[in-house]
Every structure is written in C-alpha cells, then in structure tokens.
Amino acid sequence: MDRTTKDRVLTVLDECDIGLPEDGLTLEKIRERAFRFQFEADDMLSLRIERHPTMHLSDMGVPGVDASPARFHVVTEYQLDLNDETWHIEELSSTFEYEPWLVLEAELGAGGPHEMIQKGIEDVRAADDPEDTFEDVFGSWIDHWEEKFDELDGRNVPEEDREAILDLLVGELKERAKLD
C-alpha cells in the first residue's frame, strides 16, 4: 500500500522521539489541520498549518454561536531537520478578520455586559447634556475597547480594523442612545 507524504510525516513524528515545538503544536492539530506536507528521508520534513488565534471578547461570548467575532488567520511552516532534530519555524502570513454583528453581540448584546450598557444608554437619554453624559458614561468602555482590540498574543490588530471596530461599537451606542 502506498503511503502518502502526510502518512510518512506523521509516522516519523509519532514513532520517533522528536519533540514538537513548544508553541502549542500537537500531533492532533497536525492530523486535523496541517497541509503541504514534504518528506525527504534522512534529511527533512515540513508541513504548514493555519491557526486562528481569537479575540477574547465578552466573558459571556455570543450565546448559541460557535464562531469567534474577531480572529487572526496565521499560516506557519514547520520544518524539521532530521539530521540534528531541530525545528525551523516561519510564519508565512497573518491576516485579521472580524464579523461586525458578532462583535456587537459579544460586546453589547445579551452575551456581554448588556445590563450595564443598557443602564448607561438610559442615563444618556435622560441627561440634560446627552453628549457630555455619553462621554462620562461610556468613556471608560471606549478606553477598554481601544486596549482590548489593540493586539492579540503579541499580534497587532491592523489600525484600520481596530478603528472600524471602535467606530462600530461607539456608533451603535450612540444610535441606541439616540445621539445620531
């Protein structure tokens, strides 16, 4: 029976006493998500894997939704020199994406701090000076989001995405408070 390159790579990693890099890579992840396997007997093996580090949004998440509101797509190549058993790791690409409706739901909806947000909206609506009250009530929330959406695991969220997420959240708060 002909074995695939993937099978040969997995056999070497599974049967030999070669440790995996200490960056969270596991045999299970390799089996399930790796691609572009290469194997040269007594020389090297390599594979690529795509990971999706996610933004930890509201502690409650988005009820009933099994998707991350914001995450990176990171493709990494792992190359193992079989002669000296050293790993060479290269990040090939990193892109960021977010789902606006999921961000809103996670941060402002029922899964997030909904009651505190709703109370703040009511305070703004009832205020003599709604604009100043908005800044007083939601200024710390906005600061929190600026920090939260700045980086993930040492990866900077692209400035245009960070600003778009902040504009989305602030715009939604203003709309709910009837400031726009």
Sequence and secondary structure as in RCSB ss.txt:
>XXXX:A:sequence
MDRTTKDRVLTVLDECDIGLPEDGLTLEKIRERAFRFQFEADDMLSLRIERHPTMHLSDMGVPGVDASPARFHVV
TEYQLDLNDETWHIEELSSTFEYEPWLVLEAELGAGGPHEMIQKGIEDVRAADDPEDTFEDVFGSWIDHWEEKFD
ELDGRNVPEEDREAILDLLVGELKERAKLD
>XXXX:A:secstr
    HHHHHHHHHHHS     SSS  HHHHHHHEEEEEEETTTEEEEEEEE  B    TT  TT  S SEEEEEE
EEEEEETTTTEEEEEEEEEEEEE HHHHHHHHHSTTTTHHHHHHHHHHHHH SSHHHHHHHHHHHHHHHHHHHTT
EETTEE  HHHHHHHHHHHHHHHHHHTT  
